[in-house]
Amino acid sequence: MLFLIFQLGNDRYALEAAQVVEVLPLVDLKKLPQAPRGVAGAFTYRGTPVPVLDLTDLTLGTPSPHRISTRLVLVHFPSESGEKRILGLIAERATDTLRREPADFAPAGVELENAPYLGPVTRDDRGLIQWIEVKKLLPQNVRDLLFRQTAEHAASTS
């Protein structure tokens, strides 16, 4: 399997490349007032509003720095019905890939109730890399809020 490698703070993480739709430079976002922690805003991708999470804010509690290597990673986010929706993820230094088999990852040793998306870890010559499980990024209430809003907006503009 191929993984996209990125950083949050000083630590490295991986996203399954098969879930990645596109990696874009960071774009200006429409802020969503009173959105839950980690929700950076939304933008329009090919005519469709897409909600965006700031992974550094979600995991570490501080917004991602705006650097040249900070990217907007668009991923397929599975819905309850199996439909894939697009979700934007702000990730730092999202510029490398790594090939690993799922069996190369081992449990991290700690399961965090508030961060079920933090999956198993693997190692390379620079240290540990933790797998982020896209389907577990959003709790049900946030998923409903973000995708209901974008679906309603798309319907109103059709």
N, C-alpha and C positions, 0 to 999 in steps of 0.2 A: 504494500500500500504506500501511496505517496502522501506526505503530510506537508502542510504549509507551516513553517516555524515563525514565531513572532515572540515579542517580549511584552511583559507587563511589569513595569518597574525593572528590577534586575534579573527577573526569572524568565525562563523560556517555556513556551507552551506550543502545542501542536493542534491543528485542525485537519481533519481528514480532507484531502484535496478534492475528493469526489463530491463533497458537499459545497465546494466553492464554485460560485457562478462566475465571479469576476473580481479582480483586485484593482481598485481605483485609487488615484491620489485622493487625499482628504478634500472634501467639498464643503461649502457652506451649508449648514443645516437649518431648517426651520425649528426653532425651539418649541417644545411642548410644555407650556406652563403646568406646574404641579405634577409632572410626570414622575413615576417611581425612580428611585436611585438607579443610576446606570443608563437610563434612557436619555440619549444625547439629543434626540430630535428626529426629524424625518426629512427626506428629500425625494425628488421625483426621478425615477429610473425608467427610461423608455416609456414615459407616460403614466407610470403607476407610482403612487406614493409608497415609500418604503421606510418603515421605522428603523432607527439606528441605535444600537447599544454601544456605549463606551466601555470596553472590557476592563480597562484600568480602573475606571470609576466604579464599576460593578464589583470588582474583586478587591481593590486596594483602597477605595474611598477617595481617590483623587483623579481628576480628569487627565486623560492622555495629553502629553506635551505635543504641541504642533510642530513636528519636525518634518524634514523632507521624506524620511523613511516611515512616517506614520501613515498608515493606509486605511482605506475603507474597504473591508472585505465583505463582499456580498455572498451570502450562503443560502442554500435551500433550508428552510425551516419547516419540518413536517407538521401538518395540522392533525387534529384528532381523526378527521375523515381520510387522512392519507394524502391530501392535497399538499403540494409543496408551495410554500410562500417564500418570498425573498425577505431576508432580514439583513441589515447592514451591521457590521461590527467594526468599531474603531480599534485598531491594533498597532502597537509600536513595532518598528523594525520588521515589518512583515515582508521580508525580502528573500528568505531562504526556504528550501525544501529539504525533506529528509525521507528516505525510503526505509520503512520498518514494517514488520508483520505484527498483527495484533498480539500474537504470543510473545513478542519482544517487550511488551509493556507488563508491568507488575503493579499490584495494589500499592498505593502511596503510603499506606500505613495509618492514615487518618481519614475518616469520613466526616465531612463537615455538613451538618444539617442544612445550613443556610447557603451552601455552595455545592449542590448535588452535581453540577456540571463539571466539577474538577474530577477528572478520571484518573486512570492509572499512569504510571511514569515509566520512562525508558531513559537510557543513559547514552551519551556519546562522549567524545574526548573533551568537551567543554562542561559536562555536568548533566544534571537531570533535566528532563523535558516532560511536562505534564500534558496529557491529552485532555482537551476541552471537548465535552460532548454537547454538540449543538442542540440536540433535541431536549436537553435538560437545562438550557440556559434560562428559560422563562418559566416562572411559576404560572399556574393556570390563570390566576386573576390578571397578571400583567399581559399574558398572551392574549386573553380575551379583549383587554383594553386596547392594545396596540393594533391587533389585526381587525377588530371590529371597526375601529376608527378609520383605518386605511381602506377597508372594504366599503364602508359607507361613503367615503370621499370619492372612491373610484366610481361607485354607482351614481352619485350625484353629478359627476362630470361626463357620464356617458350619454 
